[in-house]
């Protein structure tokens, strides 16, 4: 990976959603919404308190996460479309 996020930021690769509905209908690309879940590709070391003490990250590389629809900034790293966002933009970790 050519990029390491700083502080409490993470790099997320979107996980593509199913191309069919539960009823079997195929969803065309023009009707698909961007998925709001992805895998953590890289994570910073964490935020710091005013005292300088490190607050460790709650997420790590490989975690599958759920994030807000408008969260993050799209970036291209090593030819991949990724999102960089703050840890606070992540809504939860999926198991």
C-alpha positions in Angstrom: 0.0 0.0 0.0 1.4 3.3 -1.1 -0.5 5.4 1.5 -0.8 5.3 5.3 -3.6 7.4 6.8 -2.6 9.8 9.6 -4.1 10.1 13.1 -7.7 8.8 13.3 -8.3 8.3 9.5 -8.9 5.0 7.6 -8.7 3.9 4.0 -11.8 1.9 3.0 -12.5 -0.2 -0.1 -16.2 -0.3 -0.9 -17.8 -3.8 -1.0 -20.0 -4.2 -4.0 -23.6 -5.0 -3.3 -25.7 -7.8 -4.9 -26.7 -7.3 -8.5 -30.1 -9.1 -7.9 -32.9 -8.4 -5.5 -34.2 -11.1 -3.2 -37.0 -11.6 -5.8 -34.5 -12.3 -8.5 -34.7 -9.0 -10.4 -31.4 -7.8 -11.9 -30.5 -4.2 -10.8 -28.9 -2.2 -13.6 -25.8 -0.1 -12.8 -27.7 3.1 -13.3 -30.1 2.2 -10.5 -27.5 1.1 -8.0 -26.6 3.2 -5.1 -23.0 3.3 -3.9 -22.6 0.7 -1.2 -22.2 2.0 2.4 -20.1 -0.9 3.6 -16.5 -1.7 3.0 -13.2 -3.2 4.2 -10.6 -1.3 6.1 -7.5 -1.3 3.9 -5.3 0.8 6.1 -5.7 2.7 9.4 -3.8 5.5 11.2 -2.4 5.1 14.7 -5.2 6.9 16.4 -6.2 10.4 17.7 -4.4 12.2 20.5 -5.8 13.8 23.6 -4.7 17.3 24.5 -2.2 15.8 26.9 -0.6 14.0 23.9 -1.8 10.5 25.0 -2.7 8.2 22.1 -6.3 7.1 21.8 -6.1 3.7 19.9 -8.3 3.0 16.9 -11.4 0.8 17.4 -11.0 -0.6 13.9 -8.2 -2.3 12.2 -7.2 -3.5 8.7 -9.5 -6.3 7.5 -12.6 -5.1 9.4 -15.8 -4.9 7.4 -17.5 -1.7 8.4 -20.7 0.3 7.7 -20.4 4.0 7.1 -22.7 6.9 6.2 -23.8 7.5 2.6 -21.9 10.7 2.2 -18.9 9.8 4.4 -15.3 10.2 3.3 -13.4 11.5 0.3 -12.8 9.4 -2.8 -9.2 8.8 -3.7 -7.3 6.6 -6.1 -4.4 4.7 -4.6 -2.5 2.1 -6.6 -5.2 2.2 -9.3 -8.0 1.4 -6.8 -10.9 3.6 -5.9 -10.9 4.0 -2.1 -12.4 6.3 0.5 -10.5 8.1 3.2 -12.5 9.0 6.2 -12.3 9.7 9.9 -12.9 6.8 12.3 -15.9 8.8 13.7 -17.6 8.5 10.2 -17.8 4.7 10.7 -21.2 3.6 12.1 -20.2 0.1 13.1 -18.2 -3.0 12.5 -20.0 -5.9 10.7 -19.3 -9.5 11.8 
